[in-house]
Amino acid sequence: MKHKKIYWIFLLILTLLLIPNLCFAWGEPELVNKLNSAFENIRDWLIKLATPAAAVAVGTGVFMKKFSFGDEEKMRLGKKLIKGSLFSYAFILAINLILSAIQSLVG
């Protein structure tokens, strides 16, 4: 069930970012140019925001492990936080790479 939700979110993001690029057959109206530049700005902003957010999450997980003082639950939670934040950051970078490749092929 969780994978299905991630799939739909990825499909929605991909659709929203590709709609302006698919309108090249009809020319480029001003609205399409504005939407395309807005989506590019949002994508760039999210990538810039994701890097420090991942660093803070990994740092928090490391400190949770370091200062758990032998508590297995805190150590497990710290490891889970580190793995989850690294996976999420890698997922964001992969989506950015895929969208850049598709955009270079279309435009």
N, C-alpha and C positions, 0 to 999 in steps of 0.2 A: 504494500500500500504506500509506503514511504517513497519507493522508487517511482511510482506512478505520479506522485505529486511533484517530485523533482523534474520528471520528464515534462509535465505540463507547464511548469514554470519556465524551464529552458525553452520549450516551444513558443511560449508567449513572448519571451524576451527576443528570441530569434525573429519572430514574426514582426514585432514592433520595430526592430532595427532594420529589417529588410524591406518593409513596405515602401519607404521612400526610394530605395534603390530600384525597385521593380517598376517604377513609373517612368523609366527612361524611354520607353517605347512611345509615349505620348508627349515627349518633350519634358522640359523641366520647368514647371510653374514655380512661381515665387514661394508658394506655400510648401512645396516639396523641398526646396532648397532650405527653407527655414527649419522644417522638421528634421531634415537630414543633419544639419549643423547642430541642432538642439540635441539629437540623439548622440552625436559624436561627443559633444561637450559633457553630456551625462555619463557616457561610457568612460571618458577620460577622468572625470571627477571620481567615479566609483573605483577605478583602478588606483588613483592616487590615495583614496581613503582606505582602500583595502590593505595596503602595505603596512601603515602604522597600526591599524586595528589588529592585524594578524600578529604583529610584533608584541603588542600589549597583551594579547591573549596567550601567546606562548610564554611571555615573561611571567604572567600571572600563574600559569600552570607550573612553571619551574619553581616559583616561590612557594606554591602550595605543596609541591613535593618536598622542597628543601626544609620547610618549616612544619612538616606534618608531625615531627617528633615520634615517628613509629606508628602513627595511626594509619591503618591499612586503607580505610575509607577515603581519607584525604589524599593519600598517595594515588589511589585508583582514580579519584576525581581529577587530580592534577594531570595524570597521564591521559585521561580521556579529553581534557581540555586542550592539551598540546596536540594530540592526534586530530581532534576535530577542527581546530583552527588551521593547522597545516593542510588538511584535506580541503577545507573551504577555500583557502587562499589558492591552492593548486587548481581547484575547480574554476575559480574566477579567472585565473590566468589562462586556463585552457579555453574557456568561453571567449575571452578576448582574442586569443590566437585564431580560433575558428571563425569568429566574426570578421577579423581582419583578412583572413584568407578568402572568405566568401565575398567580402567587399572589393577586394582586388580583382577577383574574377568577374564580378558584375560591372564594376565601374572602371 
